[in-house]
Amino acid sequence: MQDKQTLVIGANGQIGKLLIQMMTEQKMPVKVMLRNAEQAGEFENLGADVVIADLEADLPDHAFADCDKVVFTAGSGGKTGADKTILVDLWGACKAIDKAKQHAIKQFVMVSSRDAGDPEHGTKAIKHYNICKYFADKHLIESHLPYTILRPGRLTDGPLTGKITTVRPSDQEQQVISRSDVAACILQCLDHSETVNQIEELYQGDMPIQEAFIKSVKGRLG
């Protein structure tokens, strides 16, 4: 019996590309959802299956077929207006969650933002973005799908370190993490159950990723 795939929505984004590279290197069965068919070759050459679909349109059932996990790392990008943020980061995410529920997905990993839990006191310039992430995360939790919500700090193009902290640093300058480390955190979540039904903030740190996740969960359990 063929192993179930992980559907990655937003695979052509910066984190998505890093994640697909890591997954295919580890021979993990993966399906990528792309809006533009011209991008397919790059991912097919890595060994990923490709499905063409647009988050701003109806999501096809075949995108979720033969998958048991979903990663949502799509985003409208910083150069678009609030309208695109609503259509992709909120409405697109909610449609993906609903479709995942129809297909009895066993884990939905949402790449959110550090201020999604409290948009009112987050960065004012992207308040609309954090509000969209807040409601997308809320919809995921209320869907009763097994979820993992990752809320990374400010993203950098720094190297893969494999070490993080889930505790927000008091110094805002330290509230950062490389995209490579975020991709590695997603990979960890897909392969280990300790992050299921957990919300984790992600920052650069000095603890191996799995150890940081386990410590965070144990801390909540007391």
CYANA upper distance limits for C-alpha pairs under 8 A (distance plus 0.5 A):
  3 ASP  CA     29 PRO  CA      7.45
  4 LYS  CA     29 PRO  CA      7.35
  4 LYS  CA     66 ASP  CA      6.04
  4 LYS  CA     67 CYS  CA      5.59
  4 LYS  CA     68 ASP  CA      6.31
  5 GLN  CA     28 MET  CA      8.18
  5 GLN  CA     29 PRO  CA      5.21
  5 GLN  CA     30 VAL  CA      5.41
  5 GLN  CA     31 LYS  CA      6.79
  5 GLN  CA     66 ASP  CA      6.66
  5 GLN  CA     67 CYS  CA      4.92
  5 GLN  CA     68 ASP  CA      6.76
  5 GLN  CA     69 LYS  CA      7.42
  6 THR  CA     29 PRO  CA      6.94
  6 THR  CA     30 VAL  CA      5.29
  6 THR  CA     31 LYS  CA      6.50
  6 THR  CA     67 CYS  CA      5.96
  6 THR  CA     68 ASP  CA      6.76
  6 THR  CA     69 LYS  CA      5.19
  6 THR  CA     70 VAL  CA      5.99
  6 THR  CA     71 VAL  CA      7.75
  7 LEU  CA     30 VAL  CA      6.53
  7 LEU  CA     31 LYS  CA      5.25
  7 LEU  CA     32 VAL  CA      6.23
  7 LEU  CA     33 MET  CA      7.56
  7 LEU  CA     63 ALA  CA      8.12
  7 LEU  CA     64 PHE  CA      7.32
  7 LEU  CA     67 CYS  CA      6.79
  7 LEU  CA     69 LYS  CA      6.78
  7 LEU  CA     70 VAL  CA      5.22
  7 LEU  CA     71 VAL  CA      6.70
  8 VAL  CA     16 GLY  CA      7.87
  8 VAL  CA     30 VAL  CA      7.78
  8 VAL  CA     31 LYS  CA      6.75
  8 VAL  CA     32 VAL  CA      5.42
  8 VAL  CA     33 MET  CA      6.67
  8 VAL  CA     70 VAL  CA      6.40
  8 VAL  CA     71 VAL  CA      5.25
  8 VAL  CA     72 PHE  CA      6.72
  8 VAL  CA     73 THR  CA      7.87
  9 ILE  CA     16 GLY  CA      8.43
  9 ILE  CA     32 VAL  CA      6.85
  9 ILE  CA     33 MET  CA      5.68
  9 ILE  CA     34 LEU  CA      7.94
  9 ILE  CA     70 VAL  CA      7.95
  9 ILE  CA     71 VAL  CA      6.52
  9 ILE  CA     72 PHE  CA      5.42
  9 ILE  CA     73 THR  CA      6.47
  9 ILE  CA     74 ALA  CA      6.34
 10 GLY  CA     16 GLY  CA      6.35
 10 GLY  CA     32 VAL  CA      8.31
 10 GLY  CA     33 MET  CA      7.25
 10 GLY  CA     34 LEU  CA      7.60
 10 GLY  CA     72 PHE  CA      6.93
 10 GLY  CA     73 THR  CA      5.48
 10 GLY  CA     74 ALA  CA      4.27
 10 GLY  CA     75 GLY  CA      7.56
 11 ALA  CA     15 ILE  CA      8.10
 11 ALA  CA     16 GLY  CA      4.52
 11 ALA  CA     17 LYS  CA      6.08
 11 ALA  CA     19 LEU  CA      8.39
 11 ALA  CA     20 ILE  CA      7.55
 11 ALA  CA     32 VAL  CA      6.31
 11 ALA  CA     33 MET  CA      7.02
 11 ALA  CA     34 LEU  CA      7.37
 11 ALA  CA     73 THR  CA      7.73
 11 ALA  CA     74 ALA  CA      7.84
 12 ASN  CA     16 GLY  CA      6.21
 12 ASN  CA     17 LYS  CA      6.13
 12 ASN  CA     34 LEU  CA      7.43
 12 ASN  CA     39 GLN  CA      8.33
 13 GLY  CA     17 LYS  CA      6.52
 13 GLY  CA     73 THR  CA      8.13
 13 GLY  CA     74 ALA  CA      7.36
 13 GLY  CA     75 GLY  CA      8.38
 14 GLN  CA     18 LEU  CA      7.05
 14 GLN  CA    179 ARG  CA      7.82
 15 ILE  CA     19 LEU  CA      6.63
 15 ILE  CA     73 THR  CA      7.71
 15 ILE  CA    179 ARG  CA      6.08
 15 ILE  CA    180 SER  CA      7.40
 15 ILE  CA    182 VAL  CA      7.67
 15 ILE  CA    183 ALA  CA      6.32
 16 GLY  CA     20 ILE  CA      6.66
 16 GLY  CA     73 THR  CA      6.90
 16 GLY  CA     74 ALA  CA      8.45
 16 GLY  CA    183 ALA  CA      7.84
 17 LYS  CA     21 GLN  CA      6.74
 18 LEU  CA     22 MET  CA      6.87
 18 LEU  CA    179 ARG  CA      8.33
 18 LEU  CA    180 SER  CA      6.86
 18 LEU  CA    183 ALA  CA      6.63
 19 LEU  CA     23 MET  CA      6.60
 19 LEU  CA    180 SER  CA      8.43
 19 LEU  CA    183 ALA  CA      5.40
 19 LEU  CA    184 ALA  CA      7.56
 19 LEU  CA    186 ILE  CA      8.04
 19 LEU  CA    187 LEU  CA      7.57
 20 ILE  CA     24 THR  CA      6.49
 20 ILE  CA     30 VAL  CA      8.16
 20 ILE  CA     43 PHE  CA      8.39
 20 ILE  CA     48 ALA  CA      8.33
 21 GLN  CA     25 GLU  CA      6.61
 21 GLN  CA     46 LEU  CA      7.76
 22 MET  CA     26 GLN  CA      6.91
 22 MET  CA    183 ALA  CA      8.50
 22 MET  CA    184 ALA  CA      8.22
 22 MET  CA    187 LEU  CA      8.20
 23 MET  CA     27 LYS  CA      6.73
 23 MET  CA     28 MET  CA      5.68
 23 MET  CA     29 PRO  CA      8.15
 23 MET  CA     30 VAL  CA      7.78
 23 MET  CA    187 LEU  CA      7.75
 24 THR  CA     28 MET  CA      6.19
 24 THR  CA     29 PRO  CA      7.89
 24 THR  CA     30 VAL  CA      7.97
 24 THR  CA     46 LEU  CA      6.83
 24 THR  CA     47 GLY  CA      6.89
 24 THR  CA     48 ALA  CA      7.49
 29 PRO  CA     48 ALA  CA      7.71
 30 VAL  CA     48 ALA  CA      5.93
 30 VAL  CA     49 ASP  CA      6.88
 31 LYS  CA     48 ALA  CA      6.12
 31 LYS  CA     49 ASP  CA      5.02
 31 LYS  CA     50 VAL  CA      6.05
 31 LYS  CA     51 VAL  CA      7.63
 32 VAL  CA     43 PHE  CA      8.21
 32 VAL  CA     48 ALA  CA      7.27
 32 VAL  CA     49 ASP  CA      6.70
 32 VAL  CA     50 VAL  CA      5.46
 32 VAL  CA     51 VAL  CA      6.71
 33 MET  CA     50 VAL  CA      6.57
 33 MET  CA     51 VAL  CA      5.49
 33 MET  CA     52 ILE  CA      6.27
 33 MET  CA     53 ALA  CA      6.73
 33 MET  CA     63 ALA  CA      7.74
 34 LEU  CA     39 GLN  CA      7.77
 34 LEU  CA     40 ALA  CA      7.83
 34 LEU  CA     50 VAL  CA      7.64
 34 LEU  CA     51 VAL  CA      6.79
 34 LEU  CA     52 ILE  CA      5.45
 34 LEU  CA     53 ALA  CA      6.42
 34 LEU  CA     54 ASP  CA      7.69
 35 ARG  CA     52 ILE  CA      5.99
 35 ARG  CA     53 ALA  CA      5.66
 35 ARG  CA     54 ASP  CA      5.47
 35 ARG  CA     55 LEU  CA      8.35
 36 ASN  CA     40 ALA  CA      8.00
 36 ASN  CA     52 ILE  CA      7.24
 37 ALA  CA     52 ILE  CA      6.75
 39 GLN  CA     43 PHE  CA      7.95
 40 ALA  CA     44 GLU  CA      6.62
 40 ALA  CA     50 VAL  CA      6.83
 41 GLY  CA     45 ASN  CA      6.48
 42 GLU  CA     46 LEU  CA      7.32
 43 PHE  CA     47 GLY  CA      7.11
 43 PHE  CA     48 ALA  CA      6.04
 43 PHE  CA     49 ASP  CA      7.96
 43 PHE  CA     50 VAL  CA      7.79
 44 GLU  CA     48 ALA  CA      5.54
 44 GLU  CA     49 ASP  CA      6.63
 44 GLU  CA     50 VAL  CA      7.40
 51 VAL  CA     63 ALA  CA      6.51
 53 ALA  CA     57 ALA  CA      8.20
 53 ALA  CA     59 LEU  CA      6.89
 53 ALA  CA     60 PRO  CA      7.62
 53 ALA  CA     63 ALA  CA      8.27
 54 ASP  CA     58 ASP  CA      7.76
 54 ASP  CA     59 LEU  CA      7.38
 55 LEU  CA     59 LEU  CA      7.16
 55 LEU  CA     87 LEU  CA      8.45
 55 LEU  CA     88 VAL  CA      6.81
 55 LEU  CA     92 GLY  CA      5.50
 55 LEU  CA     93 ALA  CA      8.43
 55 LEU  CA     95 LYS  CA      8.39
 55 LEU  CA     96 ALA  CA      8.45
 56 GLU  CA     87 LEU  CA      6.79
 56 GLU  CA     88 VAL  CA      7.07
 56 GLU  CA     92 GLY  CA      6.74
 59 LEU  CA     63 ALA  CA      7.95
 59 LEU  CA     95 LYS  CA      7.95
 59 LEU  CA     96 ALA  CA      7.85
 59 LEU  CA     99 LYS  CA      8.06
 60 PRO  CA     64 PHE  CA      8.22
 61 ASP  CA     65 ALA  CA      6.93
 61 ASP  CA     99 LYS  CA      7.96
 64 PHE  CA     99 LYS  CA      8.19
 64 PHE  CA    100 ALA  CA      7.46
 64 PHE  CA    103 HIS  CA      7.36
 65 ALA  CA    103 HIS  CA      7.98
 67 CYS  CA    105 ILE  CA      7.64
 68 ASP  CA    104 ALA  CA      7.96
 68 ASP  CA    105 ILE  CA      5.22
 68 ASP  CA    106 LYS  CA      5.86
 68 ASP  CA    107 GLN  CA      7.47
 69 LYS  CA    105 ILE  CA      6.07
 69 LYS  CA    106 LYS  CA      6.21
 69 LYS  CA    107 GLN  CA      5.38
 69 LYS  CA    108 PHE  CA      6.36
 69 LYS  CA    109 VAL  CA      8.34
 69 LYS  CA    190 LEU  CA      8.28
 70 VAL  CA    100 ALA  CA      8.01
 70 VAL  CA    105 ILE  CA      7.72
 70 VAL  CA    107 GLN  CA      6.94
 70 VAL  CA    108 PHE  CA      5.33
 70 VAL  CA    109 VAL  CA      6.63
 71 VAL  CA    108 PHE  CA      6.45
 71 VAL  CA    109 VAL  CA      5.17
 71 VAL  CA    110 MET  CA      6.59
 71 VAL  CA    111 VAL  CA      8.20
 72 PHE  CA     93 ALA  CA      7.77
 72 PHE  CA    108 PHE  CA      8.07
 72 PHE  CA    109 VAL  CA      6.67
 72 PHE  CA    110 MET  CA      5.51
 72 PHE  CA    111 VAL  CA      6.58
 73 THR  CA    110 MET  CA      7.12
 73 THR  CA    111 VAL  CA      5.70
 73 THR  CA    112 SER  CA      8.46
 74 ALA  CA     88 VAL  CA      7.92
 74 ALA  CA     89 ASP  CA      7.54
 75 GLY  CA     85 THR  CA      7.79
 75 GLY  CA     88 VAL  CA      6.71
 75 GLY  CA     89 ASP  CA      6.02
 76 SER  CA     80 THR  CA      6.97
 76 SER  CA     84 LYS  CA      6.37
 76 SER  CA     85 THR  CA      5.86
 76 SER  CA     88 VAL  CA      6.32
 76 SER  CA     89 ASP  CA      7.04
 77 GLY  CA     85 THR  CA      8.30
 80 THR  CA     84 LYS  CA      6.74
 80 THR  CA     85 THR  CA      7.86
 81 GLY  CA     85 THR  CA      7.16
 82 ALA  CA     86 ILE  CA      6.73
 82 ALA  CA    128 HIS  CA      7.21
 82 ALA  CA    129 TYR  CA      7.98
 83 ASP  CA     87 LEU  CA      6.81
 84 LYS  CA     88 VAL  CA      6.46
 84 LYS  CA     89 ASP  CA      8.37
 85 THR  CA     89 ASP  CA      5.70
 85 THR  CA     90 LEU  CA      7.35
 85 THR  CA    128 HIS  CA      8.42
 85 THR  CA    129 TYR  CA      6.91
 85 THR  CA    132 CYS  CA      7.76
 86 ILE  CA     90 LEU  CA      5.52
 86 ILE  CA     91 TRP  CA      6.52
 86 ILE  CA    129 TYR  CA      8.45
 86 ILE  CA    132 CYS  CA      6.82
 87 LEU  CA     91 TRP  CA      5.45
 87 LEU  CA     92 GLY  CA      6.32
 88 VAL  CA     92 GLY  CA      4.91
 88 VAL  CA     93 ALA  CA      7.06
 89 ASP  CA     93 ALA  CA      6.23
 89 ASP  CA    129 TYR  CA      8.18
 89 ASP  CA    132 CYS  CA      6.71
 89 ASP  CA    133 LYS  CA      7.05
 89 ASP  CA    136 ALA  CA      7.88
 90 LEU  CA     94 CYS  CA      6.66
 90 LEU  CA    132 CYS  CA      5.44
 90 LEU  CA    133 LYS  CA      6.86
 90 LEU  CA    135 PHE  CA      7.40
 90 LEU  CA    136 ALA  CA      5.78
 91 TRP  CA     95 LYS  CA      6.67
 91 TRP  CA    136 ALA  CA      8.20
 92 GLY  CA     96 ALA  CA      6.73
 93 ALA  CA     97 ILE  CA      6.68
 93 ALA  CA    136 ALA  CA      6.64
 94 CYS  CA     98 ASP  CA      6.67
 94 CYS  CA    136 ALA  CA      6.49
 94 CYS  CA    139 HIS  CA      7.08
 94 CYS  CA    140 LEU  CA      7.94
 95 LYS  CA     99 LYS  CA      6.64
 96 ALA  CA    100 ALA  CA      6.50
 97 ILE  CA    101 LYS  CA      6.71
 97 ILE  CA    108 PHE  CA      8.27
 97 ILE  CA    139 HIS  CA      8.26
 97 ILE  CA    140 LEU  CA      6.76
 97 ILE  CA    143 SER  CA      8.01
 98 ASP  CA    102 GLN  CA      6.92
 98 ASP  CA    143 SER  CA      8.12
 99 LYS  CA    103 HIS  CA      6.96
100 ALA  CA    104 ALA  CA      6.73
100 ALA  CA    105 ILE  CA      5.84
100 ALA  CA    108 PHE  CA      8.32
101 LYS  CA    105 ILE  CA      6.56
101 LYS  CA    143 SER  CA      7.81
101 LYS  CA    145 LEU  CA      7.00
104 ALA  CA    145 LEU  CA      8.39
105 ILE  CA    145 LEU  CA      7.69
105 ILE  CA    146 PRO  CA      8.46
106 LYS  CA    145 LEU  CA      7.52
106 LYS  CA    146 PRO  CA      6.45
107 GLN  CA    145 LEU  CA      7.27
107 GLN  CA    146 PRO  CA      5.33
107 GLN  CA    147 TYR  CA      5.86
107 GLN  CA    148 THR  CA      7.79
107 GLN  CA    190 LEU  CA      8.42
107 GLN  CA    196 VAL  CA      7.77
108 PHE  CA    145 LEU  CA      7.47
108 PHE  CA    146 PRO  CA      6.80
108 PHE  CA    147 TYR  CA      5.23
108 PHE  CA    148 THR  CA      6.74
109 VAL  CA    147 TYR  CA      6.30
109 VAL  CA    148 THR  CA      5.19
109 VAL  CA    149 ILE  CA      6.38
109 VAL  CA    150 LEU  CA      7.96
109 VAL  CA    186 ILE  CA      7.88
109 VAL  CA    189 CYS  CA      8.23
109 VAL  CA    190 LEU  CA      8.48
110 MET  CA    137 ASP  CA      8.01
110 MET  CA    147 TYR  CA      8.03
110 MET  CA    148 THR  CA      6.70
110 MET  CA    149 ILE  CA      5.29
110 MET  CA    150 LEU  CA      6.61
111 VAL  CA    149 ILE  CA      6.68
111 VAL  CA    150 LEU  CA      5.52
111 VAL  CA    151 ARG  CA      6.81
111 VAL  CA    152 PRO  CA      8.19
112 SER  CA    116 ALA  CA      7.30
112 SER  CA    133 LYS  CA      6.46
112 SER  CA    137 ASP  CA      7.93
112 SER  CA    149 ILE  CA      7.04
112 SER  CA    150 LEU  CA      6.14
112 SER  CA    151 ARG  CA      5.28
112 SER  CA    152 PRO  CA      7.54
113 SER  CA    130 ASN  CA      7.31
113 SER  CA    133 LYS  CA      7.37
113 SER  CA    150 LEU  CA      7.83
113 SER  CA    151 ARG  CA      4.76
113 SER  CA    152 PRO  CA      6.01
113 SER  CA    153 GLY  CA      7.30
114 ARG  CA    151 ARG  CA      4.99
114 ARG  CA    152 PRO  CA      5.85
114 ARG  CA    153 GLY  CA      5.84
114 ARG  CA    201 GLU  CA      6.60
114 ARG  CA    202 LEU  CA      8.31
115 ASP  CA    119 PRO  CA      6.00
115 ASP  CA    121 HIS  CA      8.17
115 ASP  CA    122 GLY  CA      5.70
115 ASP  CA    123 THR  CA      8.03
115 ASP  CA    130 ASN  CA      6.52
115 ASP  CA    151 ARG  CA      8.18
116 ALA  CA    130 ASN  CA      5.30
116 ALA  CA    131 ILE  CA      7.00
116 ALA  CA    132 CYS  CA      8.47
116 ALA  CA    133 LYS  CA      5.89
116 ALA  CA    134 TYR  CA      5.07
116 ALA  CA    137 ASP  CA      8.39
116 ALA  CA    151 ARG  CA      7.99
117 GLY  CA    134 TYR  CA      6.46
118 ASP  CA    122 GLY  CA      6.92
118 ASP  CA    130 ASN  CA      8.47
118 ASP  CA    134 TYR  CA      8.16
119 PRO  CA    123 THR  CA      8.21
119 PRO  CA    127 LYS  CA      6.47
119 PRO  CA    130 ASN  CA      5.77
119 PRO  CA    131 ILE  CA      6.11
119 PRO  CA    134 TYR  CA      7.75
120 GLU  CA    127 LYS  CA      7.80
122 GLY  CA    127 LYS  CA      7.19
122 GLY  CA    130 ASN  CA      8.08
123 THR  CA    127 LYS  CA      6.62
126 ILE  CA    130 ASN  CA      6.92
127 LYS  CA    131 ILE  CA      6.62
128 HIS  CA    132 CYS  CA      6.80
129 TYR  CA    133 LYS  CA      6.78
130 ASN  CA    134 TYR  CA      6.48
131 ILE  CA    135 PHE  CA      6.89
132 CYS  CA    136 ALA  CA      6.65
133 LYS  CA    137 ASP  CA      6.47
134 TYR  CA    138 LYS  CA      6.65
135 PHE  CA    139 HIS  CA      6.54
136 ALA  CA    140 LEU  CA      6.79
137 ASP  CA    141 ILE  CA      6.77
137 ASP  CA    149 ILE  CA      7.71
138 LYS  CA    142 GLU  CA      6.61
139 HIS  CA    143 SER  CA      6.53
140 LEU  CA    144 HIS  CA      7.66
140 LEU  CA    145 LEU  CA      7.43
140 LEU  CA    147 TYR  CA      7.64
141 ILE  CA    145 LEU  CA      7.57
141 ILE  CA    147 TYR  CA      7.51
146 PRO  CA    196 VAL  CA      6.60
146 PRO  CA    197 ASN  CA      6.25
147 TYR  CA    196 VAL  CA      6.04
147 TYR  CA    197 ASN  CA      5.32
147 TYR  CA    198 GLN  CA      7.48
148 THR  CA    189 CYS  CA      7.93
148 THR  CA    195 THR  CA      6.50
148 THR  CA    196 VAL  CA      5.77
148 THR  CA    197 ASN  CA      5.93
148 THR  CA    198 GLN  CA      5.80
148 THR  CA    199 ILE  CA      6.56
148 THR  CA    200 GLU  CA      8.43
149 ILE  CA    197 ASN  CA      8.36
149 ILE  CA    198 GLN  CA      6.91
149 ILE  CA    199 ILE  CA      5.15
149 ILE  CA    200 GLU  CA      6.81
150 LEU  CA    199 ILE  CA      6.46
150 LEU  CA    200 GLU  CA      5.56
150 LEU  CA    201 GLU  CA      6.38
150 LEU  CA    202 LEU  CA      7.42
151 ARG  CA    199 ILE  CA      7.95
151 ARG  CA    200 GLU  CA      6.47
151 ARG  CA    201 GLU  CA      4.91
151 ARG  CA    202 LEU  CA      6.42
152 PRO  CA    176 VAL  CA      8.04
152 PRO  CA    177 ILE  CA      7.30
152 PRO  CA    182 VAL  CA      7.62
152 PRO  CA    201 GLU  CA      5.94
152 PRO  CA    202 LEU  CA      4.85
152 PRO  CA    203 TYR  CA      6.77
153 GLY  CA    175 GLN  CA      5.76
153 GLY  CA    176 VAL  CA      5.22
153 GLY  CA    177 ILE  CA      6.44
153 GLY  CA    201 GLU  CA      7.75
153 GLY  CA    202 LEU  CA      6.56
153 GLY  CA    203 TYR  CA      6.23
154 ARG  CA    175 GLN  CA      6.80
154 ARG  CA    176 VAL  CA      4.99
154 ARG  CA    177 ILE  CA      6.76
155 LEU  CA    176 VAL  CA      6.35
155 LEU  CA    177 ILE  CA      5.83
155 LEU  CA    178 SER  CA      5.97
155 LEU  CA    179 ARG  CA      6.40
156 THR  CA    176 VAL  CA      7.41
156 THR  CA    177 ILE  CA      6.51
156 THR  CA    178 SER  CA      5.01
156 THR  CA    179 ARG  CA      6.53
157 ASP  CA    178 SER  CA      5.95
157 ASP  CA    179 ARG  CA      6.54
157 ASP  CA    180 SER  CA      8.00
158 GLY  CA    177 ILE  CA      8.24
158 GLY  CA    178 SER  CA      5.42
158 GLY  CA    179 ARG  CA      7.76
158 GLY  CA    180 SER  CA      7.88
159 PRO  CA    178 SER  CA      7.00
159 PRO  CA    180 SER  CA      6.92
159 PRO  CA    181 ASP  CA      8.17
160 LEU  CA    178 SER  CA      7.46
160 LEU  CA    180 SER  CA      5.50
160 LEU  CA    181 ASP  CA      5.74
160 LEU  CA    184 ALA  CA      8.47
161 THR  CA    181 ASP  CA      6.97
162 GLY  CA    181 ASP  CA      6.48
162 GLY  CA    184 ALA  CA      7.44
162 GLY  CA    208 PRO  CA      6.32
162 GLY  CA    209 ILE  CA      6.52
163 LYS  CA    181 ASP  CA      8.03
163 LYS  CA    204 GLN  CA      7.12
163 LYS  CA    205 GLY  CA      5.96
163 LYS  CA    206 ASP  CA      5.65
163 LYS  CA    207 MET  CA      5.34
163 LYS  CA    208 PRO  CA      4.89
163 LYS  CA    209 ILE  CA      5.92
164 ILE  CA    177 ILE  CA      8.44
164 ILE  CA    181 ASP  CA      8.29
164 ILE  CA    202 LEU  CA      7.16
164 ILE  CA    203 TYR  CA      6.05
164 ILE  CA    204 GLN  CA      5.04
164 ILE  CA    205 GLY  CA      4.29
164 ILE  CA    206 ASP  CA      6.21
164 ILE  CA    207 MET  CA      5.93
164 ILE  CA    208 PRO  CA      6.88
164 ILE  CA    209 ILE  CA      6.32
164 ILE  CA    212 ALA  CA      7.29
165 THR  CA    202 LEU  CA      6.61
165 THR  CA    203 TYR  CA      5.81
165 THR  CA    204 GLN  CA      6.52
165 THR  CA    205 GLY  CA      5.13
165 THR  CA    206 ASP  CA      7.36
165 THR  CA    207 MET  CA      6.91
165 THR  CA    209 ILE  CA      8.37
165 THR  CA    212 ALA  CA      6.57
166 THR  CA    200 GLU  CA      6.58
166 THR  CA    201 GLU  CA      5.50
166 THR  CA    202 LEU  CA      5.45
166 THR  CA    203 TYR  CA      6.74
166 THR  CA    212 ALA  CA      7.14
166 THR  CA    213 PHE  CA      7.80
166 THR  CA    216 SER  CA      7.37
167 VAL  CA    201 GLU  CA      7.35
167 VAL  CA    202 LEU  CA      8.02
167 VAL  CA    203 TYR  CA      7.98
168 ARG  CA    175 GLN  CA      7.10
168 ARG  CA    201 GLU  CA      7.58
168 ARG  CA    202 LEU  CA      8.26
168 ARG  CA    203 TYR  CA      7.46
169 PRO  CA    174 GLN  CA      6.55
169 PRO  CA    175 GLN  CA      6.37
169 PRO  CA    203 TYR  CA      8.41
170 SER  CA    174 GLN  CA      8.25
171 ASP  CA    175 GLN  CA      7.41
174 GLN  CA    203 TYR  CA      8.18
174 GLN  CA    204 GLN  CA      7.98
175 GLN  CA    203 TYR  CA      6.30
175 GLN  CA    204 GLN  CA      7.92
176 VAL  CA    203 TYR  CA      5.82
176 VAL  CA    204 GLN  CA      6.51
177 ILE  CA    181 ASP  CA      7.21
177 ILE  CA    182 VAL  CA      7.60
177 ILE  CA    202 LEU  CA      7.42
177 ILE  CA    203 TYR  CA      5.34
177 ILE  CA    204 GLN  CA      5.27
178 SER  CA    182 VAL  CA      6.94
178 SER  CA    204 GLN  CA      7.90
179 ARG  CA    183 ALA  CA      6.71
180 SER  CA    184 ALA  CA      6.76
181 ASP  CA    185 CYS  CA      6.64
182 VAL  CA    186 ILE  CA      6.82
182 VAL  CA    202 LEU  CA      7.99
183 ALA  CA    187 LEU  CA      6.79
184 ALA  CA    188 GLN  CA      6.69
185 CYS  CA    189 CYS  CA      6.76
185 CYS  CA    209 ILE  CA      7.04
186 ILE  CA    190 LEU  CA      6.88
187 LEU  CA    191 ASP  CA      7.01
188 GLN  CA    192 HIS  CA      6.63
188 GLN  CA    209 ILE  CA      7.96
188 GLN  CA    210 GLN  CA      7.32
189 CYS  CA    193 SER  CA      7.47
189 CYS  CA    194 GLU  CA      8.24
189 CYS  CA    195 THR  CA      6.38
189 CYS  CA    196 VAL  CA      8.17
194 GLU  CA    213 PHE  CA      7.73
194 GLU  CA    214 ILE  CA      7.02
194 GLU  CA    217 VAL  CA      7.81
195 THR  CA    199 ILE  CA      8.35
195 THR  CA    213 PHE  CA      7.35
195 THR  CA    217 VAL  CA      8.23
198 GLN  CA    217 VAL  CA      8.27
200 GLU  CA    213 PHE  CA      8.38
207 MET  CA    211 GLU  CA      6.99
207 MET  CA    212 ALA  CA      6.25
208 PRO  CA    212 ALA  CA      6.61
209 ILE  CA    213 PHE  CA      6.81
210 GLN  CA    214 ILE  CA      6.68
211 GLU  CA    215 LYS  CA      6.56
212 ALA  CA    216 SER  CA      6.66
213 PHE  CA    217 VAL  CA      6.82
214 ILE  CA    218 LYS  CA      6.62
215 LYS  CA    219 GLY  CA      6.52
216 SER  CA    220 ARG  CA      7.00
217 VAL  CA    221 LEU  CA      6.91
218 LYS  CA    222 GLY  CA      6.73
